[in-house]
Amino acid sequence: MKLSIQKTILPFLLIGAAWIVLACSKTNSNHNQMASQPIDTTTNTRDTTTKTYLALGDSYTIGQSVPLSENYPNQTISLLNNKGYSFSSPQIIATSGWTTVNLLGALAAKKNLLPSYNIVTLLIGVNNQYQGGSQSDYKTDFTTLLQQSIAYAGNNPSHVIVISIPDYSGTPFGNGRNNRATISSEIDSFNAINKEISTDYKVNYINVTDESRKAFTDNSLLASDGLHYSEKEYAIWAGLLAAQIEKILQ
């Protein structure tokens, strides 16, 4: 009797065992297939909302003697937008010949400024040096301008970028003044002031002075007026600025 029962249930036991083996094999296969596929742990955190940029300065900021689209603020925005950001056209408050006093006056008179900007840059001081302004006055004015720049950036110092004063001493215009060494030394002194203040206020700082001196031996970096810079030089500044802005926004 027992033998008969064993013979009866044996086929069912074998079938059940086969199903178990097949199920385990399928589970292991699925597991191995999932394990072979890399897990993407990265997420796209880039903010694509429209951002704003306020550029404060003088002739270097407006890009004297080059098309408007080729100055460094506009080239910077083009670089960033090509990388997937969404910046509106930069608002530029700058005019050739402006000193810190002129820029302060212009900001006081402006009525169309936004309450705040995502990025604010400040490049000012070459005309203070050129016009024989005192470094003491420059320090006072620059401090005020930087405080205002931080306010325009929503009181966020990390969204403000100070750009150093370029050195024009070795340009055709500078060579014609016969005091190249003095000009270069004074520009270094003015830059030491704006860098110290930038450090105190914990804003970002980009040195374009060393880069600007390459124009002494490379005319392609100069505009046709022999004083200001070409779109090629501004493209270099824009690259430095865009990289810094990307770090800020990440």
Residue, then its C-alpha position, 0 to 999 in steps of 0.5 A: m500500500k505504501l509503495s503504491i502511494q509513493k508511486t502515485i505522488l512521485p510524479f507530482l513531487l518531480i513536477g513541483a521540484a522542476w517548477i521550483v528550479l525554473a522559478c529560482s533560475k528565472t529569479n537569478s536571471n532577472h537579478n543578474q540582468m538588473a545587476s549588469q545594468p548601471i544604476d544612474t544615481t545622477t540627477n539633473t539639478r540645473d535650474t532652468t528658470t530665467k536668470t538676471y545679470l547686472a554688469l557695472g563698470d566702464s568702457y571695458t564693460i560696454g566693450q568700447s570699439v567692439p559690437l555690443s554682442e561681443n562685450y564680455p557680459n553678452q559673451t558670458i550670457s551666450l556661453l551660459n545659455n549654450k550650456g542649458y542655462s536661461f539668462s535674459s540679456p544682461q543689464i549693463i550700466a557702464t560708460s567710457g570714461w567713468t570713474t567710481v564717482n560717475l558710476l555711483g552717480a549713475l546708480a543713484a539716478k537709475k530708475n529701471l533697476l530690478p529689486s535683485y539680480n542673480i549675478v552682479t559683476l563690478l569692474i571699475g577703476v581704470n579711469n580713477q588711475y588715468q585721471g590721477g584720482s587718489q587711491s584713498d578716494y577709490k577705496t571709499d568709493f569702491t567699498t560703497l559700490l561693492q556694498q550696493s552690488i551685494a544689495y543688488a544681488g539680494n544681499n548675497p555676496s557669493h553672487v557678486i563677482v569683482i573683475s580686476i582692472p586691466d593694464y593698458s600700459g603696454t597698448p599703443f595708447g599706453n606706450g604713447r604716454n611714455n610712463r608705462a612702468t608707472i601706469s602698470s604699477e599704479i594699476d597694480s596698486f588699485n587692484a590691490i585695493n579692490k581685491e582686499i575689499s572683495t576679500d573682506y566682503k567675501v565676494n568672488y574675484i577674477n583677475v583679468t589683469d595678467e591676461s590683459r598684458k598678453a595684448f602687449t605682444d598680441n595685437s589680435l587681442l586689441a580693438s582698432d582704437g589701440l586701447h580697448y580690447s577685441e572680442k577675442e580678448y573679451a571671449i577669454w574673460a567671458g570664459l573665466l566669468a561663465a565658469q565662475i557663474e556656473k560654480i555659483l549656480q550649482 
